[in-house]
Amino acid sequence: MKSIDVYKPTNDDWYPAYQVKGWSNLQLVCVSFTQTGPDPARGNGQWRVCVWGADDTGMEKDYDDLSEAMTMFYRVISWEFVDLKLLREHGFVSA
C-alpha cells in the first residue's frame, strides 16, 4: 500500500513547515496514513498516522487496527490547523 498524504495548515514551526510560493504566511505539514510492515492485516506490521514538516520534525501514532488508524487520520485532516499540542493530546509522539 502506498501512503496517503494530505497537506494541512499549522500554526507551529516544524523546523521548517512547508511553504507555498506566494503565500508567505501559510505554513503546512504533511499528514500521512501508511503501513509499517508488509501486511498489517495478518499481524505483520502496523498502520501509522504521522505528521511531518519539511525536514526533521515529525510526530506519529501506530495502530494494530486499520479502522482505528483511518479514524484518526480522518480526524487529523479534519482539523483547521494541525498543531503539535493537539497531536500530543491525541497520543502522538515525536518521531
N, C-alpha and C positions, 0 to 999 in steps of 0.2 A: 504494500500500500504506500502510495506517495503521501506526503503531508499535505494538509490543507492550511493555507496561510491567509490571514486577514490582517491588514494594517489598520490600526486604531490610534486616535489621538491620545496623548498623555500630557500631564502637567509636570512630570518629573524629568530630571536629567538622567538618561540611561547611558551616559558616557560613550558615545553620544546617542541621542534619539535619531531616527531617520528624519531627514529634511526633504521638503518638496520645493523645487526651484520656483521662485516667485511667491512663495508663502513663508516668509521668514519667521513668522510667529507660530507656524504649525509644526508640531513635533509628533512623530509617530513611533509606535512599537509594532513589532510583528508578533501576532498571536498565532500559534501553530497547534494543530492536532496531528499526532503521528503515533506510530508504534515503536517500541524499543527493542523488539525481537522479531524473529521470523513469523511467529504465529501465536499472538496473544490469546486467541480463542481456544487454543489447546494447552494453555499454561506455559507457553514458550515465549516469554516476553510480556510486556505490559503496554498499556496505552498511555500516552503522555500529552498533557496540555502544557505548553511553555510560551513564555513571552520574552522577546529579546529586543534589545536596542541594536544599533548599527555595528557594535563591536563586542565588548567583553561583558556587558551586564545582562543577565538573564535570570528568570525565575521559572520554576517548573513544579508540576504535581503529577505523580504517576498513579495509575489505576489498574486494577486487575479486571474490572468490569467495563465493557465497551459503553454501555448505556450511561453509567456514571461519568465516564470521561467525556462523552459527547454532550451531556447535560452541562458540565462545567464549561466546556468550550463555547457552547451557545450562550451561556450566562456571561462569560467574559466579553465576548464580542458584542453583547447587547449593551454593555456599559457605555456611557457617553465618553468617559476618559478611563483608560487603563493605567492606574497608578500603583506604585509599589505598596503603599499602606493597604489598599483594598485587596491586593493579591495576597499579602500576608494574612489578612483577616480571613481569607478563604483557604488557608493552609498551604499556599505556595512557599517554596524555599528557594534560596539563592542557588543558582546553577553554576 
